[in-house]
Amino acid sequence: MSGPVLEVEALTKRFGPVTAVDALSFTVARGTTAALLGANGAGKTTTLAMILGLLLPSAGTVRIFGRDLAAHRYALLPRMNFSSPYTDLPHRLTVRENLTVYAKLYGLDGVRRRIERMAETLDLGTFLKRPTGKLSAGQRTRVALAKALLNDPELLLLDEPSASLDPDTADWVRGVIERYRAETGATILLASHNMAEVERLCDDVFVMSGGRIVESGTPEAMIERRGLSTLEEVFLEIVRGTAGLGEAAQ
Ligand SMILES: Nc1ncnc2c1ncn2[C@@H]1O[C@H](COP(=O)(O)OP(=O)(O)OP(=O)(O)O)[C@@H](O)[C@H]1O
C-alpha cells in the first residue's frame, strides 16, 4: 500500500456542549513517528481513542492502511495496538498472566516465546511473576508498552509513553521505541508532554489547542520558524499565544 498509514479527516467529537475534537485533519506517513502536542484538555487522548475505535466520532473519518476504520474495524485492529498510562491491567494477575491473557485475546501464536521476548526487550524479568497491582507506576508503564508490542503492531499509538518513568528509564524506553520502529518499519503516533522526547522520536508534530491543530511541521522547522532553540520554547510560545484555547470549547 502506498499513501499515508493514518488519515484523519474532519474528525470531531462532542461530549454534550463540549467539543473535545473539532474537525481535525492530519496524516501520518508509513514508517514515521508523529506527535500530538497540546495543553491539558486540548483533545489528544480523545483523538487517540477515536483512532483506536474506542470512541465513536460525532463526525469525520479515520482511514488506516487506506481503509475506513468504521467499516473495517475488525480487519484493522489486529494490525494496531496502543499503550497508555491510563490502561489499568487487572491488579491480581501477575505480569505474565496479564500478557498471556492479551496475547490470547489477540489470537497470537507462540505466546510463551513472545512474552519471553517482551520480557527481554522491556527488562521485565524481575517482575514477571509479581501481581501487576503491586508494581510501581513506572514498572506498569513498561508492562503497558510490552502489551502494546505483543502483536508486532504496524501502527502503534502511544499516550504519554514515558509517564512516571525516571529520566534514565525514560531515555531507555525511548531507545526501545526507536529500535522497534527501525526494526519493523512501524508507524507511530504518540501524545506527549515531554518535548525532549518528541524532539528525539518524532518526524512530525501537530500542536493541538481547543480540539484543533494550530501549528504543525517537523520539530526542526517549527524551532527555526520561530527563531527559538528548543521545542519546549515553541510549545510555550504557542500555548501562551493561544491562551484560553487550551481547553476544549465549552
Ligand atoms: N467522556 C467525556 N465526557 C465529557 N467531556 C470529556 C470526556 N472526555 C474528555 N472530555 C473533555 O474533552 C476535552 C479534551 O480532553 P482530552 O482528554 O482529549 O484532552 P488531552 O489533550 O488528552 O488532555 P491531557 O493532556 O490532560 O491528557 C476536555 O475538555 C475534557 O474535559
Ligand as a Chemical Component Dictionary entry (heavy atoms), coordinates in Angstrom:
data_LIG
# 
_chem_comp.id                   LIG 
_chem_comp.type                 NON-POLYMER 
_chem_comp.pdbx_formal_charge   0 
_chem_comp.three_letter_code    LIG 
# 
loop_
_chem_comp_atom.comp_id 
_chem_comp_atom.atom_id 
_chem_comp_atom.alt_atom_id 
_chem_comp_atom.type_symbol 
_chem_comp_atom.charge 
_chem_comp_atom.model_Cartn_x 
_chem_comp_atom.model_Cartn_y 
_chem_comp_atom.model_Cartn_z 
_chem_comp_atom.pdbx_ordinal 
LIG N1  N1  N 0 -16.081 11.384 28.478 1  
LIG C1  C1  C 0 -16.038 12.712 28.460 2  
LIG N2  N2  N 0 -17.132 13.442 28.762 3  
LIG C2  C2  C 0 -17.115 14.798 28.729 4  
LIG N3  N3  N 0 -16.025 15.525 28.394 5  
LIG C3  C3  C 0 -14.906 14.856 28.092 6  
LIG C4  C4  C 0 -14.845 13.430 28.096 7  
LIG N4  N4  N 0 -13.589 13.050 27.726 8  
LIG C5  C5  C 0 -12.891 14.193 27.522 9  
LIG N5  N5  N 0 -13.693 15.272 27.736 10 
LIG C6  C6  C 0 -13.305 16.688 27.573 11 
LIG O1  O1  O 0 -12.767 16.805 26.262 12 
LIG C7  C7  C 0 -11.653 17.700 26.282 13 
LIG C8  C8  C 0 -10.428 17.005 25.695 14 
LIG O2  O2  O 0 -9.978  16.008 26.624 15 
LIG P1  P1  P 0 -8.737  15.057 26.306 16 
LIG O3  O3  O 0 -8.648  14.056 27.419 17 
LIG O4  O4  O 0 -8.851  14.533 24.932 18 
LIG O5  O5  O 0 -7.524  16.082 26.380 19 
LIG P2  P2  P 0 -5.956  15.812 26.373 20 
LIG O6  O6  O 0 -5.368  16.722 25.355 21 
LIG O7  O7  O 0 -5.676  14.370 26.218 22 
LIG O8  O8  O 0 -5.550  16.308 27.827 23 
LIG P3  P3  P 0 -4.374  15.823 28.848 24 
LIG O9  O9  O 0 -3.115  16.421 28.330 25 
LIG O10 O10 O 0 -4.817  16.460 30.137 26 
LIG O11 O11 O 0 -4.371  14.321 28.890 27 
LIG C9  C9  C 0 -11.506 18.181 27.728 28 
LIG O12 O12 O 0 -12.181 19.422 27.841 29 
LIG C10 C10 C 0 -12.204 17.101 28.515 30 
LIG O13 O13 O 0 -12.719 17.623 29.732 31 
# 
loop_
_chem_comp_bond.comp_id 
_chem_comp_bond.atom_id_1 
_chem_comp_bond.atom_id_2 
_chem_comp_bond.value_order 
_chem_comp_bond.pdbx_ordinal 
LIG N1  C1  SING 1  
LIG C1  N2  SING 2  
LIG C1  C4  DOUB 3  
LIG N2  C2  DOUB 4  
LIG C2  N3  SING 5  
LIG N3  C3  DOUB 6  
LIG C3  C4  SING 7  
LIG C3  N5  SING 8  
LIG C4  N4  SING 9  
LIG N4  C5  DOUB 10 
LIG C5  N5  SING 11 
LIG N5  C6  SING 12 
LIG C6  O1  SING 13 
LIG C6  C10 SING 14 
LIG O1  C7  SING 15 
LIG C7  C8  SING 16 
LIG C7  C9  SING 17 
LIG C8  O2  SING 18 
LIG O2  P1  SING 19 
LIG P1  O3  DOUB 20 
LIG P1  O4  SING 21 
LIG P1  O5  SING 22 
LIG O5  P2  SING 23 
LIG P2  O6  DOUB 24 
LIG P2  O7  SING 25 
LIG P2  O8  SING 26 
LIG O8  P3  SING 27 
LIG P3  O9  DOUB 28 
LIG P3  O10 SING 29 
LIG P3  O11 SING 30 
LIG C9  O12 SING 31 
LIG C9  C10 SING 32 
LIG C10 O13 SING 33 
# 
